[in-house]
């Protein structure tokens, strides 16, 4: 029995058991291989890629080691592009990474293991994601949405207010699942007095309305 063992033998037995490969260590550190790290990084990169291609964008399609298949093309109003050996590809509504994969699949019929990269040279974005500024802006226009875009960003793009603008009566119209939301923004306080509290973030599809002053 265990209790009949000499103390020295009992200690040796305990040490032998602790060193056995079959006993899991509570402090064991998990080691991630370089391949697993690379796959994880790629997955996170895909999740972060949020730009959606829209009609009017200018794309650079690069096929590695095949310059004759590489080209710079516009996204047509119908949302499609045409590249060598891959005509009439739907581009609008996709991320650059997704479009590159689709073109690669199409080229596999002609090229062994094609490596395709899509770069957005100039961007407009989908119409439903553009931020529109209307009313008494110096240059009213639709602006491609960018992550964390603010009211101040949009005002820089439209060159500020006209002399007839009632900046403090401006508001954002935002479509939500509950209906249309009306968000007041005191643009005059933001632009003239530096009230950063008025520099709210805009969202895709927002419309910034700047009314005319009353005389």
C-alpha positions as CSV (number, residue, x, y, z in Angstrom):
1,X,0.0,0.0,0.0
2,X,1.0,3.7,-0.5
3,X,1.2,4.3,3.2
4,X,3.8,1.4,3.6
5,X,6.3,3.1,1.3
6,X,9.5,4.5,2.7
7,X,9.3,8.3,2.8
8,X,12.1,8.6,0.3
9,X,10.5,6.2,-2.1
10,X,7.1,8.0,-1.7
11,X,8.7,11.3,-2.7
12,X,10.4,9.8,-5.7
13,X,7.1,8.3,-6.8
14,X,5.4,11.8,-6.5
15,X,8.1,13.4,-8.5
16,X,7.9,10.7,-11.2
17,X,4.1,11.1,-11.5
18,X,4.4,14.9,-11.9
19,X,6.9,14.6,-14.7
20,X,4.8,12.0,-16.6
21,X,3.8,13.2,-20.2
22,X,0.2,12.0,-19.4
23,X,-0.3,14.7,-16.8
24,X,-1.4,18.0,-18.1
25,X,0.2,21.1,-16.7
26,X,-2.1,23.9,-15.6
27,X,0.4,26.5,-16.6
28,X,1.0,25.2,-20.1
29,X,1.3,28.0,-22.6
30,X,-0.5,27.6,-25.9
31,X,1.8,28.1,-28.9
32,X,0.4,29.3,-32.1
33,X,2.2,28.3,-35.3
34,X,3.2,30.9,-37.9
35,X,0.7,29.4,-40.3
36,X,-2.1,29.8,-37.8
37,X,-1.0,33.4,-37.0
38,X,-1.1,34.2,-40.7
39,X,-4.5,32.8,-41.2
40,X,-5.9,34.7,-38.2
41,X,-4.3,37.9,-39.5
42,X,-5.9,37.4,-42.9
43,X,-9.3,36.8,-41.4
44,X,-9.1,39.9,-39.3
45,X,-8.0,41.9,-42.3
46,X,-11.1,40.7,-44.3
47,X,-13.4,41.6,-41.4
48,X,-12.0,45.2,-41.3
49,X,-12.2,45.7,-45.1
50,X,-15.5,47.7,-45.2
51,X,-15.3,49.7,-48.5
52,X,-18.0,48.7,-50.9
53,X,-17.4,49.4,-54.6
54,X,-19.9,51.6,-56.4
55,X,-20.7,52.8,-59.9
56,X,-18.2,55.5,-61.0
57,X,-15.3,54.0,-59.1
58,X,-12.0,53.6,-60.9
59,X,-10.3,50.2,-60.3
60,X,-6.9,48.9,-60.9
61,X,-7.0,45.2,-61.6
62,X,-3.5,43.6,-61.2
63,X,-2.9,40.0,-62.2
64,X,0.5,38.9,-60.9
65,X,3.0,37.8,-63.5
66,X,0.4,38.5,-66.3
67,X,0.6,42.2,-67.3
68,X,-1.4,41.5,-70.4
69,X,-4.4,40.7,-68.1
70,X,-3.9,43.7,-65.8
71,X,-5.9,46.9,-66.5
72,X,-7.4,50.0,-65.0
73,X,-11.2,50.1,-65.6
74,X,-14.1,52.2,-64.5
75,X,-17.2,50.7,-62.8
76,X,-20.0,51.4,-65.3
77,X,-23.4,52.8,-64.3
78,X,-24.7,49.2,-64.4
79,X,-22.2,48.2,-61.8
80,X,-20.1,46.0,-64.1
81,X,-16.5,46.1,-65.3
82,X,-14.8,44.4,-68.3
83,X,-11.2,43.2,-68.1
84,X,-9.2,40.9,-70.4
85,X,-10.6,37.3,-70.3
86,X,-13.1,38.4,-67.6
87,X,-15.7,40.6,-69.2
88,X,-19.0,41.7,-67.7
89,X,-18.0,41.1,-64.1
90,X,-20.3,42.5,-61.4
91,X,-18.2,44.9,-59.3
92,X,-20.7,47.2,-57.5
93,X,-21.7,46.0,-54.1
94,X,-18.5,44.0,-53.5
95,X,-15.4,44.7,-51.5
96,X,-12.1,44.9,-53.5
97,X,-11.0,41.6,-51.9
98,X,-14.3,39.8,-53.0
99,X,-14.0,41.1,-56.5
100,X,-10.4,40.0,-56.7
101,X,-11.5,36.5,-55.7
102,X,-14.3,36.5,-58.3
103,X,-11.9,37.6,-61.1
104,X,-9.4,35.0,-60.0
105,X,-12.1,32.3,-60.3
106,X,-13.0,33.4,-63.8
107,X,-9.3,33.5,-64.9
108,X,-8.6,29.9,-63.7
109,X,-10.1,28.7,-67.0
110,X,-7.1,30.4,-68.7
111,X,-4.4,30.9,-66.1
112,X,-2.9,28.5,-63.6
113,X,-3.4,29.7,-60.0
114,X,-4.0,33.4,-60.9
115,X,-3.1,35.9,-58.2
116,X,-5.4,39.0,-58.5
117,X,-5.4,42.2,-56.6
118,X,-8.0,45.0,-57.0
119,X,-7.1,48.6,-55.9
120,X,-9.6,51.4,-55.8
121,X,-7.9,54.4,-57.5
122,X,-10.8,56.9,-57.2
123,X,-14.0,56.1,-55.4
124,X,-17.6,57.2,-55.3
125,X,-19.2,54.4,-53.4
126,X,-22.7,53.0,-53.7
127,X,-25.4,55.6,-54.0
128,X,-27.1,54.4,-50.8
129,X,-23.9,55.0,-48.8
130,X,-23.2,58.5,-50.1
131,X,-23.6,61.5,-47.7
132,X,-25.6,64.3,-49.4
133,X,-25.3,68.0,-48.5
134,X,-28.2,70.2,-49.8
135,X,-29.3,73.7,-49.4
136,X,-27.1,76.7,-48.5
137,X,-23.7,75.0,-48.9
138,X,-21.2,76.6,-51.2
139,X,-20.9,73.5,-53.3
140,X,-23.9,71.1,-52.5
141,X,-23.0,67.6,-53.5
142,X,-23.0,63.9,-52.8
143,X,-19.9,62.8,-50.9
144,X,-18.5,59.2,-50.7
145,X,-18.9,58.0,-47.2
146,X,-15.7,57.2,-45.2
147,X,-15.5,55.5,-41.8
148,X,-15.9,58.0,-38.9
149,X,-16.8,60.9,-41.2
150,X,-18.1,63.9,-39.3
151,X,-20.2,66.9,-40.1
152,X,-17.0,69.0,-40.2
153,X,-15.5,66.7,-42.9
154,X,-18.6,67.1,-45.1
155,X,-18.5,70.9,-44.7
156,X,-14.9,71.0,-45.8
157,X,-15.8,69.0,-48.9
158,X,-18.7,71.4,-49.8
159,X,-16.5,74.5,-49.1
160,X,-18.6,75.8,-46.1
161,X,-21.8,77.8,-45.9
162,X,-23.2,80.5,-48.2
163,X,-23.8,84.0,-46.9
164,X,-27.6,83.2,-46.9
165,X,-27.2,80.0,-44.8
166,X,-29.0,79.6,-41.5
167,X,-26.3,77.4,-40.2
168,X,-27.7,76.9,-36.7
169,X,-31.0,75.5,-38.1
170,X,-29.3,72.8,-40.1
171,X,-30.2,69.2,-39.5
172,X,-29.4,65.7,-40.6
173,X,-32.0,63.4,-42.1
174,X,-31.3,59.8,-41.3
175,X,-33.3,56.7,-42.4
176,X,-33.6,54.1,-39.6
177,X,-35.6,51.0,-39.1
178,X,-38.0,53.0,-37.0
179,X,-38.4,55.7,-39.7
180,X,-36.7,58.9,-40.6
181,X,-34.7,60.6,-37.8
182,X,-34.2,64.4,-37.6
183,X,-30.9,65.4,-35.9
184,X,-30.3,69.1,-35.3
185,X,-26.8,70.5,-36.0
186,X,-25.7,74.0,-35.2
187,X,-23.3,74.5,-38.1
188,X,-22.7,78.2,-37.4
189,X,-21.5,77.4,-33.9
190,X,-19.3,74.6,-35.2
191,X,-17.7,76.6,-38.1
192,X,-17.5,80.1,-36.6
193,X,-17.2,79.5,-32.9
194,X,-15.4,76.1,-32.9
195,X,-18.1,74.3,-30.9
196,X,-16.8,70.7,-31.4
197,X,-19.8,69.4,-29.6
198,X,-21.7,69.9,-32.8
199,X,-19.2,67.9,-34.9
200,X,-21.3,64.7,-34.9
201,X,-20.5,61.6,-36.9
202,X,-22.5,61.1,-40.1
203,X,-23.6,57.7,-41.3
204,X,-24.0,56.2,-44.8
205,X,-27.0,57.6,-46.6
206,X,-27.3,60.7,-44.4
207,X,-28.6,64.0,-45.9
208,X,-27.4,67.2,-44.3
209,X,-29.9,69.9,-44.9
210,X,-28.9,73.6,-44.6
211,X,-31.8,76.0,-44.8
212,X,-31.8,79.6,-45.9
213,X,-31.9,82.4,-43.3
214,X,-35.1,84.4,-42.8
215,X,-34.9,88.1,-43.5
